[in-house]
Amino acid sequence: MKILWLTNIPLPEASYLINEKPIPTGGWLINASKDLSDKGNIDLSIVFPGLHSKKVDLFKGKNINYYRFPAIHMTNRKSIEQNKYLEKILKNSKPDIVHIFGTEYAHSLAMVNICKKLGIKTIISIQGLVSIYAKHFTANLPIRIQKNFTLRDFIKQDNILQQQKKFFKKGELEIEAIQKVDHIIGRTTWDRACTYQINSAANYHHCNETLRDEFYNHKWSLDECEEHSIFISQAAYPIKGLHYVLEALPLILKRFPNTKLYVAGIDITSSTTLKSKLKKSSYAKYIGELIDKYKLKKHIVFTGSLDEKEMCKQYLRSNVFVSPSSIENSPNSLGEAMILGVPSIASDVGGVSDLLEHKEEGFIYQADAPYMLAYYVGEIFKNKELALRYSRKAREHALKTHNKGINTNKLVEIYKSI
């Protein structure tokens, strides 16, 4: 069976083939592609956009052929309707099925359109849904912050409300793509409900995701973690909820004065250079205001960009992992924490409750209630037996959810059923 994947980014093998540094996102696709291509009856090719590409390029990996095509802008309707580059790839690779990962970019709809033209069966895997995420984008931020402009925002015409507007525009293309396909892969009650409301006639297939390799090889230990440390894995824009954690932190510090918050990624509040000042967004400025308001500077560490191994080590060093987003489908960051056994707390949004059972495997709290987040962090900090019980049960659950063999076999079953 010949399968062609459309991904938003090049996977690491493709990055090495085109002499680029691998992108530290989309890790779940790495294992999935490897496991699938290792099966003797599957011939896998992967196509991805190149920001500066002018033509189709073919790169041959160990078991996978990679195609790079020129990126498609969301306003280029002609390229979305009749994309000659994607058509060339499909005619060259002759897939039985095209599997599209994600719906947030114009190339997903462009691929759906070309597949319909050529009569190729198509399936979309839901990652997030920007048409829904847009509704939650401002994440209870003060109106003045939503409307504010920094110099960076003005130059890019990209303040918080403008970013939200872009999400809504991307969502229009997303809805059109979902309406045009007959098959959808999802993994939560939330994505089932949302896609059903967009296209009730589509066949919905359930398939969980496989995580990055490193996270299957380690196990969290209470004795080896940094006491009273909190880890969040993303914080660059409002949906990820860093501002909620900063509202919770003063309440946590009253009970546990030595608490440290570790935030993966660059320090978005940095103003040490002219360049960092010019790049600061309204959201980053607001985060800086909260840090100053609550005198949190000595309690927060931005880790810088972390690769797979570094990210895993940071999880293992943490006393608790927090997913404070205003919306998610099934955050792989939570899955990674759970499979390691890091005690976890997550906002009750999207499909999170399908991943983590409240008061059995961790805590789930109302997303806009940082006082509850503070309370639950304190419960884990003070009760070692509770932390260990949640660690064990969450890990047991995640090992089933993210079982490599089961997930790969399920995906092959879905392909065969189509």
Helices and strands as residue ranges (DSSP letters): E 2-6, H 12-17, H 28-37, E 43-50, E 57-60, E 65-70, H 77-81, H 84-93, E 97-101, H 106-118, E 121-125, H 130-133, G 134-136, H 143-147, H 151-156, H 160-180, E 183-186, H 189-198, E 203-206, G 213-216, G 222-224, E 229-232, G 238-240, H 242-255, E 260-263, H 274-278, H 282-293, G 297-299, E 300-302, H 308-317, E 320-323, H 332-340, E 344-347, H 352-355, E 363-365, H 370-382, H 384-401, H 404-417
